[in-house]
């Protein structure tokens, strides 16, 4: 495969990475994915070449990245499992950054999260913040894209809220529900990431959608669009986590993490400044009401089975 103008994408078989790869292909770019699941079916066929995302072999990573002008990095973990902790995810990402430097990659576009901070008390946001520091300290030209909650077909949060609203008579909202959220469409994130690759300046971009709502407002919006009759109740955060664990046993997944709950309640999934995304969640839900939440989106099935 021709490597001139090659774009490397970590996780193009996943969610955000897949949409970035699709956008690059639509522009006529040559795309390679580095994936932790190289034996999974390739949805792109021969249009996207595949290399293993093997953090234990830095020389192999360098070889896989050689010829790439831009690295789009979507690698991260939603929650720790086994030996893969947030600290390990940080270490892995630093290995990838070093490999990109050694391979002569010109620019990295890194997908982070709003309000990431190395000083955060929340391990998810702290790890993301440490990675951002490592990118800024590297020799790479960079764009750090910080999305809020990403929605679209196959997403986790929005889809699974809809799934529960379709199936349970009572839906528990943790705390007041007045904390805010600013969801952004996955294709808007892909557009922002690809556009950022063609800039020369080092930038950090908050990728937010055009609608800001409370979490309770989000749940009510989803319920209204899909015709749910579930009654909303408010529960203490600790009880919400306990209930989510019970539901997790039923669906064999992690339904809600403490970092996700506390990040929402701390208003970390909104950002100041004008929104970069164009697609309104309310419009998208209207158009996809018959499909959203019909099937449960399992994080465990996607990444650990």
PAMAR-925528 format. One record per residue (C-alpha): residue in three letters; x, z, y. Coordinates in steps of 0.25 Angstrom, whole numbers, plus 2048, in hexadecimal, padded with zeros to 3 digits. Each point is the difference from the previous one (the first is absolute). Last residue first. Layout:
BEGIN
("ALA",(X,Z,Y));
...
//
This chain:
BEGIN
("UNK",(7C6,863,7D5));
("UNK",(807,807,80C));
("UNK",(7FE,7F7,80C));
("UNK",(7F3,7F9,800));
("UNK",(7F9,808,7F6));
("UNK",(804,80D,807));
("UNK",(7FC,7FB,80D));
("UNK",(7F2,7FD,7FB));
("UNK",(7F6,7F8,808));
("UNK",(7F2,803,7FB));
("UNK",(7F7,7F4,7FE));
("UNK",(7F3,7FD,808));
("UNK",(806,807,80C));
("UNK",(800,7F4,809));
("UNK",(7FA,7F4,7FA));
("UNK",(7F1,7FF,805));
("UNK",(804,805,80E));
("UNK",(80B,7F6,802));
("UNK",(7FB,7F9,80D));
("UNK",(7FA,80C,806));
("UNK",(80C,808,7FC));
("UNK",(809,7F6,807));
("UNK",(7F8,801,80D));
("UNK",(800,80F,800));
("UNK",(80F,800,7FD));
("UNK",(803,7F8,80C));
("UNK",(80B,7F5,7FF));
("UNK",(809,7FE,80C));
("UNK",(80C,809,7FD));
("UNK",(80A,803,80A));
("UNK",(7F8,80B,807));
("UNK",(804,804,80E));
("UNK",(808,80D,802));
("UNK",(7FF,80D,7F9));
("UNK",(800,802,7F2));
("UNK",(7F6,804,7F5));
("UNK",(803,805,7F2));
("UNK",(807,80D,803));
("UNK",(7F3,806,805));
("UNK",(805,80E,7FB));
("UNK",(7F4,800,7F7));
("UNK",(803,7F2,7FA));
("UNK",(80F,805,7FD));
("UNK",(7FB,80C,7FA));
("UNK",(7F7,7F9,7F6));
("UNK",(80A,7F5,7FD));
("UNK",(80B,80A,7FF));
("UNK",(7F8,809,7F6));
("UNK",(7FD,7F4,7F7));
("UNK",(7F3,7FA,7FD));
("UNK",(7FA,7F8,7F4));
("UNK",(80C,801,7F7));
("UNK",(7FC,7F9,7F3));
("UNK",(7FA,801,7F3));
("UNK",(7F2,7FD,805));
("UNK",(7FA,80D,7FA));
("UNK",(80C,808,802));
("UNK",(801,7FB,80E));
("UNK",(7F2,805,803));
("UNK",(805,80E,7FD));
("UNK",(80C,7FE,808));
("UNK",(7F7,7FC,80C));
("UNK",(7F7,80C,7FE));
("UNK",(80D,809,802));
("UNK",(805,7F8,80C));
("UNK",(7F2,801,806));
("UNK",(7FF,80F,7FD));
("UNK",(80E,802,807));
("UNK",(7FB,7F8,80C));
("UNK",(7F3,808,802));
("UNK",(7F4,7F8,7FE));
("UNK",(7F6,7F8,808));
("UNK",(7F5,7F9,7FA));
("UNK",(7FB,7F1,800));
("UNK",(7F4,7FC,7F7));
("UNK",(802,7F4,7F8));
("UNK",(7F5,7F5,802));
("UNK",(809,7F4,801));
("UNK",(7FC,7F3,805));
("UNK",(80D,7F9,800));
("UNK",(802,7FF,80F));
("UNK",(7F9,80D,803));
("UNK",(809,808,7F7));
("UNK",(80D,7F9,805));
("UNK",(7FC,803,80F));
("UNK",(7FC,80E,7FC));
("UNK",(80E,802,7F9));
("UNK",(807,7FB,80C));
("UNK",(7F8,808,80A));
("UNK",(803,80C,7F8));
("UNK",(80F,7FC,802));
("UNK",(7FE,7FF,80E));
("UNK",(801,7F2,806));
("UNK",(80A,7F6,807));
("UNK",(7FD,7F1,7FF));
("UNK",(80A,7F5,804));
("UNK",(80A,803,7F5));
("UNK",(80E,806,801));
("UNK",(80E,7FB,7FD));
("UNK",(809,809,808));
("UNK",(80C,7F8,802));
("UNK",(80F,804,800));
("UNK",(809,7F5,805));
("UNK",(80F,7FC,7FF));
("UNK",(800,7F3,808));
("UNK",(802,7F2,7FA));
("UNK",(7F1,7FD,7FD));
("UNK",(7FD,7F7,7F4));
("UNK",(7FE,80B,7F6));
("UNK",(7F6,807,809));
("UNK",(7F7,7F4,7FF));
("UNK",(800,802,7F1));
("UNK",(7FD,80E,800));
("UNK",(7F5,7FF,80B));
("UNK",(7F9,7F5,7F7));
("UNK",(802,808,7F4));
("UNK",(7F9,80C,807));
("UNK",(7F5,7F8,805));
("UNK",(7FE,7FB,7F1));
("UNK",(7FF,80E,7FC));
("UNK",(7F5,804,80A));
("UNK",(803,80C,808));
("UNK",(7F9,80E,800));
("UNK",(800,809,80D));
("UNK",(7FD,80E,7FB));
("UNK",(7FB,80C,807));
("UNK",(7FE,80F,7FD));
("UNK",(7F1,804,802));
("UNK",(7FE,802,7F1));
("UNK",(7FF,80F,803));
("UNK",(807,804,7F3));
("UNK",(801,7F8,7F4));
("UNK",(7F4,7F6,7FE));
("UNK",(7F9,802,7F2));
("UNK",(7F7,7F5,7FB));
("UNK",(7F3,804,7F9));
("UNK",(7F7,7F7,7F7));
("UNK",(80C,7F9,7FA));
("UNK",(802,7F2,7FB));
("UNK",(7FF,7F6,80B));
("UNK",(806,809,80A));
("UNK",(80B,803,7F6));
("UNK",(804,7F1,7FF));
("UNK",(7FF,7FE,80F));
("UNK",(80A,80C,803));
("UNK",(808,7F9,7F5));
("UNK",(800,7F2,807));
("UNK",(804,806,80E));
("UNK",(80B,809,7FB));
("UNK",(807,7F7,7F5));
("UNK",(800,7F1,805));
("UNK",(7FD,7F5,7F6));
("UNK",(7F8,7F8,80A));
("UNK",(804,804,80E));
("UNK",(803,80D,808));
("UNK",(80D,805,804));
("UNK",(800,80F,806));
("UNK",(80A,801,80B));
("UNK",(80B,7F5,801));
("UNK",(80E,803,805));
("UNK",(808,7F3,801));
("UNK",(80F,802,801));
("UNK",(807,7F4,805));
("UNK",(80F,7FF,7FD));
("UNK",(80E,7F9,802));
("UNK",(808,806,7F5));
("UNK",(80D,808,802));
("UNK",(7F9,80D,7FD));
("UNK",(7FE,80C,808));
("UNK",(7F2,7FB,804));
("UNK",(7FD,7FE,7F2));
("UNK",(804,80D,7FC));
("UNK",(7F8,807,80A));
("UNK",(7F4,7F9,7FC));
("UNK",(802,804,7F2));
("UNK",(801,80F,805));
("UNK",(7F3,7FE,806));
("UNK",(7F9,7FA,7F4));
("UNK",(805,80C,7F8));
("UNK",(7FA,80A,80B));
("UNK",(7F3,7F9,800));
("UNK",(7FE,801,7F1));
("UNK",(807,80E,7FF));
("UNK",(7F6,806,80B));
("UNK",(807,80A,809));
("UNK",(805,7F4,808));
("UNK",(80E,801,806));
("UNK",(805,7F3,7FB));
("UNK",(7F3,7FA,807));
("UNK",(7F6,7F5,7FC));
("UNK",(7F5,800,80A));
("UNK",(7FA,7F3,7FB));
("UNK",(805,7FB,7F3));
("UNK",(80C,7F8,7FB));
("UNK",(801,7F1,7FC));
("UNK",(80E,7FC,802));
("UNK",(804,7F2,806));
("UNK",(80E,7FF,7FD));
("UNK",(809,7F5,807));
("UNK",(80C,7F8,7FD));
("UNK",(803,802,7F2));
("UNK",(80F,7FF,7FD));
("UNK",(7FF,805,7F2));
("UNK",(808,80D,803));
("UNK",(7F7,804,80B));
("UNK",(7F4,7FD,7F7));
("UNK",(806,808,7F5));
("UNK",(802,80C,80A));
("UNK",(7F1,7FF,803));
("UNK",(7FC,800,7F2));
("UNK",(809,80C,7FD));
("UNK",(7FA,807,80C));
("UNK",(7F2,7FD,7FA));
("UNK",(803,806,7F3));
("UNK",(805,80D,806));
("UNK",(7F4,801,808));
("UNK",(7F7,7FE,7F4));
("UNK",(809,80A,7F9));
("UNK",(7FD,80A,80B));
("UNK",(7F1,7FD,7FF));
("UNK",(800,803,7F1));
("UNK",(802,7F6,7F4));
("UNK",(804,809,7F5));
("UNK",(7F2,802,7FB));
("UNK",(7F6,7FC,80A));
("UNK",(801,802,80F));
("UNK",(7F5,7FA,808));
("UNK",(7FD,7F3,808));
("UNK",(80D,7FA,7FD));
("UNK",(808,7F6,808));
("UNK",(805,7F2,800));
("UNK",(7FA,7F7,80A));
("UNK",(80D,7FA,805));
("UNK",(800,7F2,806));
("UNK",(80E,7FB,7FF));
("UNK",(804,7F4,809));
("UNK",(80B,7F6,7FF));
("UNK",(801,800,7F1));
("UNK",(80C,7F9,7FA));
("UNK",(805,80C,7F9));
("UNK",(7F5,80A,7FD));
("UNK",(7FF,7FF,7F1));
("UNK",(80F,801,7FF));
("UNK",(801,80C,809));
("UNK",(7F5,807,7F8));
("UNK",(808,7FC,7F3));
("UNK",(80C,807,806));
("UNK",(7F8,80C,804));
("UNK",(7FC,803,7F2));
("UNK",(7F7,80C,7FE));
("UNK",(7F7,7FC,80B));
("UNK",(7FB,7F5,7F7));
("UNK",(7F5,7F8,808));
("UNK",(801,7F5,7F5));
("UNK",(800,7F1,805));
("UNK",(7F4,7F6,801));
("UNK",(7FF,7F2,806));
("UNK",(7F3,7FD,808));
("UNK",(7FA,7F2,7FF));
("UNK",(802,7FF,7F1));
("UNK",(7F3,808,7FD));
("UNK",(7FB,808,80C));
("UNK",(7F8,80A,7F9));
("UNK",(80C,803,7F7));
("UNK",(7FB,808,7F4));
("UNK",(808,80D,7FF));
("UNK",(80E,7FF,7F9));
("UNK",(807,803,80D));
("UNK",(7F9,80D,803));
("UNK",(809,808,809));
("UNK",(800,7F3,809));
("UNK",(80A,7F8,809));
("UNK",(7F8,7F4,804));
("UNK",(806,7F3,804));
("UNK",(7F9,7F6,80A));
("UNK",(804,7F3,806));
("UNK",(7F8,7FE,80D));
("UNK",(7F6,7F5,802));
("UNK",(7F7,807,80A));
("UNK",(7F5,803,7F5));
("UNK",(80B,805,7F7));
("UNK",(804,80B,80B));
("UNK",(7F1,804,801));
("UNK",(7FE,801,7F1));
("UNK",(80D,808,7FF));
("UNK",(7FC,80A,80B));
("UNK",(7F2,801,7F9));
("UNK",(807,803,7F3));
("UNK",(809,80B,806));
("UNK",(7F4,807,806));
("UNK",(7FA,802,7F2));
("UNK",(809,7FE,7F5));
("UNK",(806,7F4,7F9));
("UNK",(808,7FD,80C));
("UNK",(806,80E,7FE));
("UNK",(80D,7FE,808));
("UNK",(800,7F3,808));
("UNK",(80C,7F7,802));
("UNK",(7FF,7F5,809));
("UNK",(80A,7F4,7FE));
("UNK",(803,7F7,80C));
("UNK",(80A,7F8,7F7));
("UNK",(7FF,805,7F2));
("UNK",(7FB,7F4,7F9));
("UNK",(7FB,803,7F2));
//
